[in-house]
Amino acid sequence: MARVYNFAAGPSMMPLEVLQKIQAELVDFNGQGMSVMEMSHRSPAYDDIINETEQTLRRIMNIPDDYEVLFLQGGASMQFSMLAMNLANRGQKTNYVLTGQFATKAYEEGARWSDAVAIASSKDKNFSYIPKITPDMIDKDAAYLHITGNNTIYGTTYNEIPKTDRVPLVCDLSSVILGKEFDVSRFAMIYAGAQKNMGPAGLTVVIIRKDMIKDALDPIVPTMLDYKVMAKNRSMYNTPPTFGIYVAGLVYKWVEAQGGVKALEKTNTEKAALLYNAIEESKLFSCPTNIADRSIMNIPFVLENEALTAEFLQLAKSRGLVNLKGHRSVGGCRASIYNAMPIEGVKALVTCMQDFEAGVR
Ligand SMILES: *Cc1c(COP(=O)(O)O)cnc(C)c1O
């Protein structure tokens, strides 16, 4: 069966080279006579895998030495709770910017633990833009400001990282990590689920400045949700998602082989420009997001009505362009074009849109 161009928001497309490498190593990893998924996380062979995965991520993201890299479970959604319980004392003030559904969920979880204040929101226009954040909007005594770096559902992104003065900045980068360059030192903590740009679901990466990790938390916080415990045990306090970490390591090496995040950002910017230009030139398709805040990873676009949308999705599917249906809260279509989506996939989508507009059904 031929592989399709998969525009899903996540889990999403993986680089074919990585899948083939996994296939080649699946039953016998590196002469061990067993698969990585059969391997003890306490074995020297696995220790090499997790070390190498961490070191490769440190290289490709240029992560400073005073940051810990943690490989955790529970998805990005678990971090909504975990970060609040670790970075804020119970009832302490925290700040959030509401730029979409995940940002709102992060805020709601934060509010269960802390005195969470939504300092800005773009809900008034169905999250189609990023509100401007200036330092005077941020509470000086907030334990942190939480932002969602790229809003997967709505297709918006912070093209400028807000200045927070001394308030630590915490950022959910799930759908843009490794898709463009970030200066890690601007953030107190970054987290991301792997299933968008780093590998299979089941792994969440946390990058946290060491001075943000507290020696002792409120005793009500479960041991499994304590960053210090996870850091001290190099993410192996319990059995980590061993296979996911191995695959993420292969993806990181693939990123490096592509010329690193800088090179991928250049290609991603070209891919996004192709699609945005096609939408702008079209009379049939339009993009609901504010131009200055558009994401290069997730691109929503809408047609006049649902019947036309369904016809377009049908044509796209017949050409091997799948999972283009938009999230129900935006409607229409959405193309998620992460690192693993080749430019040929975007070109095929643009051609399909042009053909559809010319009357092809
Ligand atoms: C997908 C996504 C999440 C949720 O991730 P899970 O791993 O399913 O918990 C959170 N935030 C953003 C920005 C996402 O794109």
PDBQT file of the ligand as one rigid body, heavy atoms in Angstrom, charges set to zero:
ROOT
HETATM    1  C1  LIG A 401      -2.108  18.082  21.547  1.00  0.00    +0.000 C 
HETATM    2  C2  LIG A 401      -1.890  19.186  22.496  1.00  0.00    +0.000 A 
HETATM    3  C3  LIG A 401      -2.080  19.033  23.883  1.00  0.00    +0.000 A 
HETATM    4  C4  LIG A 401      -2.632  17.766  24.496  1.00  0.00    +0.000 C 
HETATM    5  O1  LIG A 401      -1.717  16.774  24.451  1.00  0.00    +0.000 OA
HETATM    6  P1  LIG A 401      -1.988  15.351  25.129  1.00  0.00    +0.000 P 
HETATM    7  O2  LIG A 401      -0.665  14.689  24.949  1.00  0.00    +0.000 OA
HETATM    8  O3  LIG A 401      -3.108  14.718  24.382  1.00  0.00    +0.000 OA
HETATM    9  O4  LIG A 401      -2.317  15.582  26.552  1.00  0.00    +0.000 OA
HETATM   10  C5  LIG A 401      -1.807  20.104  24.700  1.00  0.00    +0.000 A 
HETATM   11  N1  LIG A 401      -1.377  21.275  24.200  1.00  0.00    +0.000 NA
HETATM   12  C6  LIG A 401      -1.198  21.468  22.874  1.00  0.00    +0.000 A 
HETATM   13  C7  LIG A 401      -0.729  22.793  22.380  1.00  0.00    +0.000 C 
HETATM   14  C8  LIG A 401      -1.454  20.425  21.995  1.00  0.00    +0.000 A 
HETATM   15  O5  LIG A 401      -1.283  20.619  20.669  1.00  0.00    +0.000 OA
ENDROOT
TORSDOF 0
